Amino acid sequence: MQDKCGVVGISSEDPCRNVAKSIYYALYALQHRGQESAGISVYDGKVVRTHKAMGLVAEVFNNSRIGALEGPTGIGHVRYSTTGESAIKNSQPILVKYKDSSVAIAHNGNLVNAGKLKEELEAEGEVFHSTSDTEVMARLFVRAMLEREDPVEAVRTIMRKAVGSYSVVLLMGNTVIAARDPLGIKPLCVGKTDSDVIIASESVAIDTLNGTLVRDVRPGEMVIARDGD
């Protein structure tokens, strides 16, 4: 079965914790949602480190690759292609750098106006490196950040301009921001362990980490997890 992508984000209140292995297990539980590629991005306190490749979660990651992704905050993705072909350039999370910062983004869904938005952004000088609508969302976020330097408002910009179905997780520094489309077409839920906040496409990812489901993210809602809060 292919359910068109799965996303997960984890933020731990323990600054010494490495969440990459937990993200790996969560993605393994979400493997049924996408079997084309897998990826994890983690913030190590200085930079966002990413590993992603074509293949199943167990093929993309081993202990050494997981061990190289150190940090208490991160996001992950398994992909089944909708917009954009099945290729490494479209695997997620997508990392976009700007000024002295960066944002990693992963999403499940399909933007019906992605082509129009991409044309508008290209006309304003943006250069795209993939053919996925996820990069469109990332570029919208970065442009909004350059104008206001407010990540919450930048996500609101995405939600105002993007038309379609989506659940999205973003990693910016030690913060995970997640949002669900206003119609609630794509699933997204929040859970907790003793030290972590978990945001995932399905509660099975939370169960796998011995966490407790808190609730579904409401349609049109944004959730912010920082240092386990």
DOTOR-388055 format. One line per field, with one value per residue (C-alpha): y, x, z; residue in one letter. Coordinates in steps of 0.001 Angstrom, whole numbers, padded with zeros to 6 digits. Layout:
y = c(Y  ...)
x = c(X  ...)
z = c(Z  ...)
r = c(A  ...)
This chain:
y = c(000000  003514  006387  009216  010113  010094  012790  012913  015586  015137  017727  016602  018544  016713  018737  015701  013392  012263  011864  010374  006776  007561  009252  006156  003866  006270  006280  002498  002440  004820  002857  001838  005490  005631  003299  005396  007367  008213  011011  012531  016055  016859  020126  019558  022955  024624  023316  021089  017748  015638  012166  010919  008443  006363  003145  001807  003159  000104  000423  004148  004103  002012  002581  004710  006981  007396  007995  010840  012698  014088  016456  016718  018055  016670  015688  012733  011679  008660  009458  008249  010661  012763  016106  015515  012279  009568  010854  011740  015465  015201  013164  014851  016629  019472  021842  025481  027864  031621  034325  032546  030234  027220  025379  021713  020852  017634  017285  014878  016064  017733  021441  022037  025509  024467  025239  028760  029485  028171  030382  033428  032635  032005  035339  036935  035263  031978  029011  025569  022399  019905  019394  018793  021076  020711  023035  025529  025569  025918  028886  030580  030126  031565  034611  035335  034943  037406  039940  039491  037071  035509  031730  031577  034250  032502  029293  031327  032670  029101  028292  031400  030776  026976  025397  021666  018959  018902  018041  019664  019628  022177  022147  025530  025535  023829  024240  021921  023610  021499  022480  020798  022051  023998  021156  018544  016235  014849  013304  014692  013999  014932  012633  012654  010495  011408  013664  014184  015821  013767  014983  012349  011410  008507  007516  004204  006184  007423  003900  002571  004995  003983  007416  008586  010072  013558  014469  015071  018378  020338  021404  024671  024430  025084  023258  024434  022137  023573  021826  019353  022014)
x = c(000000  001189  -000376  001629  004324  004770  006296  007609  009131  010645  011810  013417  013734  017021  019772  022073  019596  020024  016611  017737  017234  013713  012943  014269  011902  009009  009709  009934  006435  005284  006989  003619  003025  005944  008653  010602  012977  013639  015435  016217  017362  018659  019836  023053  023156  025050  023844  021158  022580  020663  020936  018515  018540  016354  015069  013366  014142  016220  018192  018868  020001  022402  023922  026798  024558  022145  025067  026310  023014  023448  020993  017835  015558  014791  012354  011994  010178  009249  008169  005698  005911  002947  004256  007754  009284  010791  014367  016947  016546  012952  013684  013013  013616  014567  017145  017198  019900  019525  021654  023277  020305  018618  015314  014579  011071  009161  005546  002789  000266  -000211  -000514  -002875  -001394  002263  002948  001552  003437  006672  006299  005730  008780  010992  009884  011157  014564  014188  016156  014671  016733  013863  010504  008538  005957  007813  010525  007829  006725  010335  010951  007750  008934  012392  011057  008700  011573  013702  010878  009786  012203  009178  008916  005306  004267  006338  004354  001151  002330  002609  -000868  -002359  -000829  -000754  -003943  -004386  -003828  -000802  000710  004108  006957  009773  013048  014539  017262  016013  012379  009981  006952  004122  000941  -002095  -004103  -007299  -009531  -007671  -007311  -003914  -003480  -001224  -001127  000836  002164  004582  007084  008717  011211  009975  007213  006400  004488  003669  001380  -000075  -000253  001478  004752  004047  003125  006410  008301  006226  004667  001165  -001110  -002195  -004541  -004882  -003634  -006753  -007411  -005606  -003661  000034  001994  005355  007697  010861  013123  010359  007693)
z = c(000000  -000801  001109  -000443  002097  005832  008044  011587  013803  017260  019790  023046  026293  026896  025136  025159  023455  019833  018239  014910  016032  017273  013955  012186  014114  013523  009782  009813  011295  008537  005749  004275  003376  000946  -000289  -002798  -000576  003052  004866  008248  009175  012679  014251  016202  017901  015082  011720  010233  009105  006582  005183  002534  -000330  -002578  -001041  002055  005525  006467  003213  003542  007183  009233  012662  011402  009350  012243  014608  012402  012886  016393  018008  020134  017387  013939  011216  008864  005715  003612  000061  -002498  -005431  -006501  -007785  -009151  -010388  -008223  -008049  -005416  -006125  -004929  -001806  001500  003817  001488  002965  001896  003144  003366  004992  007964  008554  006997  007074  006403  005266  004626  003600  002731  000187  -003152  -003969  -006875  -007491  -007203  -010877  -010621  -007409  -008890  -011978  -009762  -007628  -010671  -012124  -008912  -009245  -007361  -008720  -008072  -007708  -007686  -009355  -006151  -004597  -001287  -002551  -003526  000124  001271  -001037  000159  003733  003062  001213  004097  006571  004618  004883  008498  010236  011916  011393  012582  010106  007412  007910  007798  004435  003143  004444  002851  -000561  -000856  -002203  -001778  000787  003039  006374  006723  009237  009275  011192  011944  014559  017700  016662  014839  013293  011894  010098  008586  005621  006421  005211  007225  004231  005239  008709  011443  015176  018295  020988  023924  025733  029042  027269  023701  021714  018610  015557  012948  010092  012068  015726  014915  014860  018387  019545  018162  020414  023463  023449  024289  021664  022754  019893  016177  014820  013927  010298  009643  012916  013467  016193  017510  019465  020947  023447  024255  024928)
r = c(M  Q  D  K  C  G  V  V  G  I  S  S  E  D  P  C  R  N  V  A  K  S  I  Y  Y  A  L  Y  A  L  Q  H  R  G  Q  E  S  A  G  I  S  V  Y  D  G  K  V  V  R  T  H  K  A  M  G  L  V  A  E  V  F  N  N  S  R  I  G  A  L  E  G  P  T  G  I  G  H  V  R  Y  S  T  T  G  E  S  A  I  K  N  S  Q  P  I  L  V  K  Y  K  D  S  S  V  A  I  A  H  N  G  N  L  V  N  A  G  K  L  K  E  E  L  E  A  E  G  E  V  F  H  S  T  S  D  T  E  V  M  A  R  L  F  V  R  A  M  L  E  R  E  D  P  V  E  A  V  R  T  I  M  R  K  A  V  G  S  Y  S  V  V  L  L  M  G  N  T  V  I  A  A  R  D  P  L  G  I  K  P  L  C  V  G  K  T  D  S  D  V  I  I  A  S  E  S  V  A  I  D  T  L  N  G  T  L  V  R  D  V  R  P  G  E  M  V  I  A  R  D  G  D)
